[in-house]
Amino acid sequence: MPLIALTGGIASGKSTIARRLAEHGAVVVDADQIVRDVQAPGTPVLARIRETFGDEVIATDGGLDRAALGAKVFGDPEQLARLNAIVHPAVRAESQRRFEAAASADPSTVVVYDVPLLVEARVDDPWDLIVVAHAPAEERRRRLVELRGMTAQSAQERIDAQVSDDRRLAIADEVVDTSGTLEQTIQQTDALWERIRSS
């Protein structure tokens, strides 16, 4: 089972690459979805988040108020580290379970782990290939403002909370340049898939 790590900064086009790889037959394990699952109401992770950050990060329906939590941790490295110490171990365990489930279903399956925080949390795992989706920070900032409706300040804080492009690129086995057109990103992803399948 080839195990591929796909990472990139916020608004880097990583999800577009993941979707295209899935269309080719890869099993995509989405770290962001796992984060949502392990933080669901009734989970130990959500209970620890509440204990650590207070009742104000819990929505009226009992779920996590992501905006309230984000306001507490983004721009504050110490608070972000406290959150990561709660969430990362649970995400690691659940992602491993999903990798193993995919492999047991079909040992030849290509598994792609779509993970924004690879450098921060998972870089030393035994990946067969690390793929980085890359677009310059100014382009990602523009996407966050124009496509996701963020303020320029919020967009910059989200970008600043992640590792630098240089650190991300330094771990890459393959880079998909997502700063051009969607068609160009798809073409690069198709070529990547061919290399993965022929290796």
C-alpha positions in Angstrom: 0.0 0.0 0.0 1.7 3.2 -1.1 1.1 5.8 1.6 1.2 9.4 0.3 1.2 12.5 2.4 -0.4 15.5 0.7 0.2 18.8 2.4 0.1 22.5 1.8 -0.7 25.8 3.4 -4.2 27.1 3.8 -5.9 27.9 0.4 -3.0 26.2 -1.4 -5.3 24.0 -3.6 -4.6 20.8 -1.7 -8.2 19.8 -1.7 -8.3 20.1 -5.5 -5.3 17.7 -5.8 -6.9 15.3 -3.3 -10.2 15.2 -5.2 -8.4 14.5 -8.5 -6.3 11.7 -6.9 -9.5 10.2 -5.6 -11.0 10.3 -9.1 -8.0 8.2 -10.2 -8.8 5.6 -7.5 -6.8 6.7 -4.5 -8.3 6.4 -1.0 -8.1 9.9 0.5 -8.0 10.1 4.3 -8.9 13.7 5.2 -7.1 15.0 8.4 -9.5 17.9 8.7 -12.5 15.5 8.7 -10.8 13.4 11.4 -10.3 16.5 13.5 -14.0 17.2 13.3 -14.8 13.6 14.1 -12.5 13.4 17.2 -13.9 16.8 18.4 -17.6 15.8 18.1 -20.0 16.1 21.0 -19.4 13.5 23.6 -15.8 12.8 22.8 -12.9 13.0 25.3 -11.1 15.5 23.0 -14.0 17.9 23.1 -14.2 17.5 26.9 -10.5 18.4 27.2 -10.9 21.4 24.9 -13.8 22.7 27.1 -11.7 22.2 30.3 -8.7 24.0 28.7 -10.4 26.9 26.9 -13.6 27.4 28.7 -17.4 27.1 28.1 -17.3 29.9 25.6 -15.8 27.6 22.9 -18.8 25.3 23.1 -21.8 26.2 20.9 -25.4 26.1 22.1 -25.9 22.7 20.5 -23.1 21.2 22.5 -20.6 21.1 19.7 -17.4 23.0 19.2 -17.7 26.7 18.4 -14.8 26.7 15.9 -14.9 30.5 15.4 -14.6 31.1 19.2 -11.8 28.6 19.5 -10.0 30.0 16.5 -10.2 33.5 18.1 -8.5 32.2 21.2 -5.6 30.2 19.5 -4.8 31.9 16.2 -2.1 34.5 16.7 -1.2 33.0 20.1 1.5 30.3 19.7 1.2 29.1 23.3 -2.6 28.6 23.1 -2.3 26.9 19.7 0.3 24.5 21.1 -2.0 23.6 24.0 -4.8 22.9 21.5 -2.5 20.8 19.3 -1.3 18.7 22.3 -5.0 17.7 22.9 -6.0 17.1 19.3 -2.9 15.7 17.5 -2.6 12.4 19.4 -6.3 11.5 18.8 -5.9 12.4 15.1 -2.8 10.3 14.7 -4.5 7.2 16.2 -7.7 7.6 14.1 -5.7 8.3 10.9 -3.7 5.1 11.5 -6.9 3.1 12.0 -8.2 4.4 8.6 -4.9 3.7 6.8 -5.0 0.1 8.1 -8.7 -0.3 7.1 -7.9 0.9 3.5 -5.0 -1.5 3.3 -6.9 -4.5 4.5 -9.7 -3.8 2.0 -7.2 -3.8 -0.9 -3.4 -4.0 -0.3 -2.7 -2.3 -3.7 -4.7 0.8 -2.8 -2.9 4.1 -3.0 -3.7 5.9 0.3 -3.4 9.7 0.3 -3.4 11.5 3.7 -4.6 15.0 3.1 -3.0 16.8 6.0 -2.4 20.5 6.5 -0.1 20.2 9.5 2.3 17.6 8.2 5.5 19.6 9.1 4.1 20.4 12.5 2.9 17.0 13.5 3.6 14.0 11.1 6.7 14.7 9.1 8.6 11.7 10.6 6.0 9.1 9.8 7.0 6.5 7.2 5.5 8.1 4.1 6.3 6.6 0.7 6.0 10.1 -0.9 5.4 13.6 0.4 3.5 15.9 -2.0 3.3 19.6 -1.4 0.6 21.8 -2.9 2.3 25.2 -3.3 1.1 28.7 -4.1 2.7 31.9 -2.9 1.4 33.3 0.4 0.1 36.5 -1.4 -2.0 34.3 -3.7 -3.3 32.2 -0.8 -4.2 35.4 1.1 -6.2 36.6 -1.9 -8.1 33.3 -2.1 -9.0 33.5 1.6 -10.3 37.0 1.2 -12.1 36.7 -2.2 -13.3 33.1 -2.0 -13.8 32.4 1.7 -14.8 35.9 2.8 -12.1 36.4 5.4 -10.8 39.8 6.3 -7.2 40.5 5.2 -6.1 40.4 8.9 -7.8 37.0 9.6 -6.3 35.6 6.4 -2.8 36.7 7.3 -3.2 35.3 10.9 -4.2 31.9 9.5 -1.2 31.9 7.1 1.2 33.1 9.9 -0.1 30.3 12.2 1.3 27.7 9.8 4.9 26.9 9.1 6.7 28.8 6.4 6.5 27.8 2.7 10.3 27.2 2.9 9.9 24.6 5.6 7.1 22.9 3.8 9.0 22.8 0.5 12.1 21.5 2.2 10.3 18.2 3.0 8.7 17.7 -0.5 9.4 14.8 -2.7 7.0 16.3 -5.3 5.6 19.8 -5.6 2.4 20.7 -7.4 2.4 24.4 -8.3 -1.2 25.5 -7.8 -0.6 29.2 -8.6 -1.8 28.8 -12.2 -5.1 27.7 -13.6 -7.2 24.9 -12.4 -6.4 23.0 -15.6 -2.7 23.3 -14.9 -3.1 22.0 -11.4 -5.1 19.0 -12.8 -2.5 18.3 -15.4 0.3 18.2 -12.8 -1.8 16.0 -10.6 -2.5 13.5 -13.5 1.2 13.3 -14.2 1.9 12.8 -10.5 -0.6 9.9 -10.5 1.1 8.3 -13.4 4.5 8.4 -11.6 2.9 7.0 -8.4 1.3 4.1 -10.3 4.4 3.3 -12.3 6.9 3.3 -9.4 
